[in-house]
Amino acid sequence: MVVNTAEPDGDEGGLQDNWTDPSTRLEGWRRFVDADPAVFGLFPEQQWQAMPPQQRDAYDEARIAYHSELQVVRTSTVKEIAHQGRLLTLLNQREHGARRGMIVSGE
């Protein structure tokens, strides 16, 4: 179950769609730092399997919504990784067999 403890902005799901890049604007950074993090309780596999299909679909949608709210601070490393990812996407557009991939590791 998703518990969004951040203040809703008037939209129905309580999801905040007006976030700005926190590393580029002071107001966005303050909103990011001051917001309570969203919390998601992950059900055990057996409990998830036992759910009726409609409830399982709603639970899966809540998981996707939770992950879509995670914030990424655009450091130089994150910018470079995003740039390389865009390049790989462009290179893979016309591939019919194996595609190029990227592994990111480290702290």
N, C-alpha and C positions, 0 to 999 in steps of 0.2 A: 504494500500500500504506500502511495506517495504522500508525504506530508510536506507541503510547501509552507515554510514558516516565513518566507519573505512577504512583504506587503504586496497584494495584488494591485494591478494598475487598471482595474475596471474590466478586464477581459474575462470571459466566462471561466476559463480554466485556472485562473490565478497565475498563469505563466507570464513572465515579463518579456515583452517583445520590444521594449524600447531601450535595451541595454546598448550603451556605446562602448567602444573599445576602451577598457579601463586604463590601458597604458598610454593613451593619447589625450585623454580629457580628464581634468581633475574631478569634475562632478561624477563621471562614470567610475573613476577609481574609488571615490568615496562611497558611492552606492555599492560597489562590489565589496569593499572592505566592511561596510556596516551591515550588509544583508546577512541574515541568518541562513546558513546553508540548508538546501533542500535535503530531506532525509528519505531514504527508501529502504524498506524492510524486505529483504529477499527471502521468498519462501523456499523451503527445502524442495528438492526435486520431486519427492513422493507426493508432497502436498500440492505442488503445481500440476502434476499428472492427474491427480484426483479431482481437479476443478472441472466444472462443466465447461464446454467449449466457449460459451459466451463470456463467462467469468474469466477464463484464461486469456481470451482476446483482450478484454478490458485491462487485465493485469499487464499483459505484454505492451499495450499502448502506454500504460503508466510508466513502465520501464523506459520506453523510448523517450517519453516526455521528460523524465528525470535526466537522462543522459544529454538531452538537447539543451538543458539549462546549465550544464557545466561550463565554467568560464575558463578561457585560455588567455594567459597574459602574454602579449606579443613581445617576447624577448628576441634578440638577434638570432638565437638558435631556432626558435619557433618560426620566425620569418623565413629562415633558410630552408627548414624542413618543408614548410608550406610551398615555397618556390620550387623545390625539387619535386614535390608531389604534383604540382601543376605541370611541370615539364614532362613527367612520366605520363600524365593523363594525355597530353598532346601527342607524345610519341606512341602511345598505345591506341590511338584513335583508329588507325587503319590496319592494325594487326589482326590476323586471322587465326594464328596458332598461339604459341606461348607469348605471354606479355611480360613486359618489364615490371619489376616490383621493387619495393623499398622496405628495408628493415631498419627501424629506429630503436636504439637501445641506449641505456645509460640513465643517469639520474636526471 
